[in-house]
Amino acid sequence: MGYTHFASRRKRLPLREFKTAAADCQKVVEALWSEKGIRIQFDRDDPKPAHFGDDSVQFNGVGDDAHETFAVERDYRVESWNCDPKRGEGWFEFTKTARKPYDCAVCACLIVFQHHFGKSYSVSSDGSDDDEGWVAAREWCQRVLGYGADFSLKVPPKMTVLGLVFASPWYTASGDSVRDLSNGWRLMRAKKAAFRWMVYDPKSWDAGFLTGGNTIRTARWNATVTFFQTEFTD
């Protein structure tokens, strides 16, 4: 799909907060244009000025620095490819920027919308907090708007007093019966080990063993402890 940013949102966003968010987007994007030379216009093939209004925010890069248009409408426009979100989920938006120069302006506006709408506008990305666009966006939002420095793409995994919650039912992966934990790790029965259950990270290059236990409950708790140890190594 290419380098893309995503949002999960309410179908209709409150007018007062949207007007404030749009104004903040305009301030930070104009600062990026003035001081960093980030050029934007209304659409890829439309040289009108970028739009920051009560109804929507919309802009793209210019010329070869353009890619997909960033557009957030207060009243979500349901397209033919949309399906109603599942319970607890929001309506889906995305913008593929291909890391073009206007990417940091898109990131800044996403920070603004999440700041004003919280869980009603949840942001995610193909990128990470260390990517150039997100680093610049946090810096400029904080400098121009007074917030944004603490924005992070990392979402804390769900937990209970028993530790990391299960994020899936049992299913088969590579011939093994596994169950996902809320931080993306997997639990499965150990084949050759001193314990019955093991936890591993399917995203690591070797999907190696992380921890385990003789009961599911123990393995899950040990996974929670290991998660905290890796997150807070200092």
Disulfide bonds with the S-S distance in Angstrom:
none
